Amino acid sequence: MVTVSVEDLWFRYSGSKGYILKSFTLKKGTPSTIGLLGINGCGKTTLLKLLGGILSPSKGNIRINSELREGIREPNRIIYIPENARLFLVGPTLRKDLNRVVTDLELVNLLIEKYKLGFLADKKIYNLSEGQRRLSALFIAFQIPSKLVLLDEPTIGLDRKGRQLLFHLLEVAKEQGKIVFVSTNDSRIFPKLDELVVIRDGLLFQRGSPKHVLFMLEENSELIPNQIPRLIRSLEVQLKQKLPHCLTPEEMNHVIEEWRVK
């Protein structure tokens, strides 16, 4: 069990007069997957870096299991995957990088075989596409026995199979009792989230289940275009049936529950 508490958090970069995060408060416990949503520059990546200890708050506190987060990265306890996956990978290949995390080479080979990653396991990291590097970084990160995983725009460059693997890794992480924060504006991942947190002008603007938040955003802000039809289309694929594209929040709740039961 792990809890993350963000308490009246303020942050501004050196030399900047304005705060990028203001009086930000959030508490989450395991297992859960939380999406951070907002326009570019709203503070999503900054919040991930604060949670990961890469940055330190200007004011306020971050606590992991009631212990103050002092801005020092602790290996294997908190994992941060930046938008540029090359900053996470050590190389020279996925197999060798994975072997640094999973020291049993036989298990490494079994994992690569299980997840059908043999096609890129022994290619040089610098020869991989952006999507392949991201897929490699995500796969390795979820093999580390951490309780808090921070993902910055994880779907960029991923093809359909890559996204399916990511969604599976998120499900496994929940089974393992992890908290996962995902900075993203990609609606394809929304059905896999337990909660969406919307950041606007440095403030926690709205939070709740993805379906509820998306409906409220359409009514209360101009932050993003209407994502509801895209969310419904993704559910149609999962359910293999057509749905009306004008569902109320209550109807959407019912559809989601039916989908989870199936």
C-alpha positions in Angstrom: 0.0 0.0 0.0 1.3 3.5 -0.9 -0.3 6.9 -0.6 0.7 10.1 -2.3 -0.3 13.4 -0.7 0.3 16.8 -2.4 -0.3 19.5 0.1 -0.8 23.2 -0.9 1.9 22.9 -3.5 3.3 25.9 -5.2 6.0 26.0 -7.8 7.8 28.5 -10.0 10.9 28.1 -12.1 14.0 30.1 -11.2 13.8 33.6 -12.7 10.1 33.4 -13.3 7.7 35.8 -11.5 4.6 33.6 -12.0 3.8 30.3 -10.4 3.2 27.4 -12.7 1.4 25.5 -9.9 -0.7 27.2 -7.3 -2.1 25.8 -4.0 -2.3 22.4 -5.6 -3.7 19.7 -3.3 -4.3 16.0 -4.2 -4.3 12.8 -2.3 -4.3 9.3 -3.8 -3.9 5.7 -2.5 -3.2 2.4 -4.3 -4.1 1.0 -6.6 -5.1 3.7 -9.0 -4.3 5.2 -12.4 -4.7 9.0 -12.6 -4.6 11.0 -15.8 -3.4 14.6 -15.8 -5.2 16.6 -18.4 -4.7 20.2 -19.6 -3.3 22.4 -22.3 0.4 22.5 -23.0 2.3 24.5 -20.3 -0.4 24.1 -17.7 1.9 22.2 -15.3 1.4 18.5 -16.0 5.0 17.6 -16.6 6.1 19.9 -13.8 3.8 18.1 -11.4 5.3 14.7 -12.5 8.9 16.0 -11.9 7.9 17.3 -8.5 6.4 13.9 -7.6 9.5 12.2 -8.9 11.9 14.4 -6.9 13.5 16.0 -10.0 12.2 19.4 -8.9 11.5 20.7 -5.4 8.4 22.7 -4.4 8.7 26.4 -4.0 6.1 26.1 -1.2 4.0 23.2 0.2 4.8 19.5 0.6 4.7 16.2 -1.1 4.5 13.1 1.0 4.9 9.5 0.0 3.4 7.3 2.7 3.5 10.3 5.1 7.2 10.7 4.4 8.3 14.1 3.0 9.6 14.1 -0.5 12.9 15.9 -0.3 13.7 16.3 -4.0 16.1 13.3 -4.1 15.4 10.5 -6.5 15.2 7.1 -4.8 16.2 4.3 -7.2 13.4 1.8 -7.8 10.9 3.5 -5.5 9.5 6.0 -7.9 9.9 5.6 -11.7 9.6 8.6 -14.0 9.4 8.1 -17.8 9.9 11.5 -19.5 8.4 12.4 -22.9 11.8 11.8 -24.4 12.2 8.1 -23.8 15.9 8.2 -24.6 16.5 10.0 -21.3 15.3 6.8 -19.5 17.0 4.1 -21.6 20.6 3.2 -20.9 21.1 0.8 -23.7 22.7 -0.6 -25.8 19.6 -2.9 -26.4 16.2 -3.5 -24.8 17.4 -7.0 -23.6 20.5 -5.6 -21.9 18.6 -2.7 -20.4 15.9 -5.1 -19.1 18.6 -7.3 -17.7 19.8 -4.4 -15.4 16.3 -4.4 -13.8 15.6 -8.1 -14.0 18.9 -9.7 -13.1 17.8 -13.2 -14.0 18.7 -13.5 -17.7 16.4 -16.5 -18.1 13.5 -14.5 -16.8 14.4 -11.6 -19.1 14.2 -13.9 -22.1 10.9 -15.3 -20.9 9.4 -11.8 -20.5 10.6 -10.8 -24.0 9.0 -14.0 -25.4 5.8 -13.6 -23.4 5.2 -10.0 -24.6 6.4 -10.8 -28.2 9.1 -8.2 -28.1 11.8 -10.3 -29.7 11.6 -8.2 -32.9 13.3 -5.3 -31.2 15.0 -6.9 -28.2 18.5 -6.9 -29.7 18.4 -3.9 -31.9 20.5 -0.9 -30.9 18.5 1.6 -29.0 19.6 4.5 -31.3 18.4 2.5 -34.3 14.8 2.3 -32.9 12.0 4.6 -33.9 10.6 7.0 -31.3 7.7 4.7 -30.7 9.9 1.7 -30.3 12.1 3.5 -27.8 9.0 4.6 -25.9 7.6 1.1 -25.9 11.0 -0.3 -24.6 11.1 2.3 -21.9 7.5 1.7 -20.7 8.0 -2.1 -20.7 11.2 -1.9 -18.7 9.7 0.6 -16.3 6.8 -1.6 -15.3 9.2 -4.5 -14.5 10.8 -2.4 -11.8 9.4 -3.2 -8.3 8.3 0.4 -7.6 5.0 1.5 -6.2 4.7 4.9 -8.0 5.1 5.2 -11.7 5.0 8.6 -13.5 4.4 8.6 -17.3 4.7 11.8 -19.4 2.8 11.5 -22.7 3.3 7.7 -22.9 1.2 7.1 -26.1 3.2 9.4 -28.4 4.6 7.4 -31.3 3.0 4.1 -30.2 1.2 2.1 -32.8 -2.0 0.2 -32.0 -0.1 -2.9 -30.7 2.1 -0.6 -28.6 -0.9 1.1 -27.0 -2.5 -2.3 -26.3 0.7 -3.4 -24.5 0.7 -0.1 -22.5 -3.0 -0.7 -21.5 -2.1 -4.2 -20.4 0.8 -2.9 -18.3 -1.5 -0.4 -16.6 -3.9 -3.2 -15.7 -1.0 -5.3 -14.3 0.3 -2.3 -12.3 -3.1 -2.0 -10.7 -3.1 -5.7 -9.8 0.3 -5.1 -8.2 -1.0 -2.3 -6.0 0.8 0.6 -7.8 -0.2 4.2 -8.3 0.4 5.4 -11.9 0.2 9.1 -12.9 -0.2 9.7 -16.6 0.2 13.1 -18.2 -1.8 13.0 -21.5 -4.4 14.6 -23.7 -4.9 11.4 -25.7 -8.5 10.3 -25.2 -7.7 6.7 -26.3 -6.2 6.1 -22.8 -9.1 7.6 -20.9 -11.1 4.3 -20.5 -8.1 2.8 -18.7 -8.0 5.6 -16.1 -9.6 5.6 -12.7 -9.6 9.3 -12.4 -8.9 12.4 -14.5 -7.4 15.5 -12.9 -7.6 18.7 -15.0 -5.0 21.4 -14.4 -5.9 24.9 -15.5 -3.9 28.1 -14.9 -1.8 26.2 -12.3 -4.8 25.1 -10.3 -6.6 21.8 -9.9 -9.6 22.8 -12.0 -11.6 19.5 -11.9 -11.3 15.9 -11.0 -13.4 12.7 -11.1 -14.1 9.7 -13.3 -13.1 10.3 -17.0 -16.6 10.2 -18.3 -17.9 12.7 -15.7 -14.9 15.1 -16.1 -15.2 15.1 -19.9 -18.9 15.9 -19.8 -18.3 18.7 -17.3 -15.4 20.1 -19.3 -17.7 20.4 -22.3 -20.1 22.4 -20.2 -17.7 24.5 -18.1 -14.6 25.3 -20.2 -13.0 25.7 -23.5 -9.9 23.6 -22.5 -10.3 20.8 -25.0 -12.6 19.9 -27.9 -15.5 17.5 -27.2 -13.8 14.1 -26.5 -17.1 12.3 -25.8 -17.6 10.9 -29.3 -14.1 9.5 -29.3 -14.5 8.0 -25.9 -17.8 6.4 -27.0 -16.2 5.1 -30.2 -13.4 3.4 -28.1 -16.2 1.8 -26.0 -17.9 0.6 -29.1 -14.7 -1.2 -30.2 -14.5 -2.8 -26.7 -18.1 -3.8 -26.5 -18.4 -4.7 -30.2 -21.7 -2.9 -30.5 -23.0 0.5 -31.5 -23.8 3.1 -28.9 -25.7 6.4 -29.1 -23.4 9.4 -29.3 -25.4 11.5 -26.9 -25.1 9.6 -23.6 -25.8 11.3 -20.3 -23.2 10.8 -17.5 -25.5 8.2 -15.9 -25.9 6.3 -19.1 -22.1 6.4 -19.7 -21.6 5.0 -16.1 -24.0 2.2 -16.9 -22.1 1.4 -20.2 -18.8 1.4 -18.4 -20.0 -0.9 -15.7 -21.4 -3.4 -18.3 -18.1 -3.3 -20.2 -16.1 -4.0 -17.0 -18.4 -7.0 -16.1 -17.8 -8.5 -19.6 
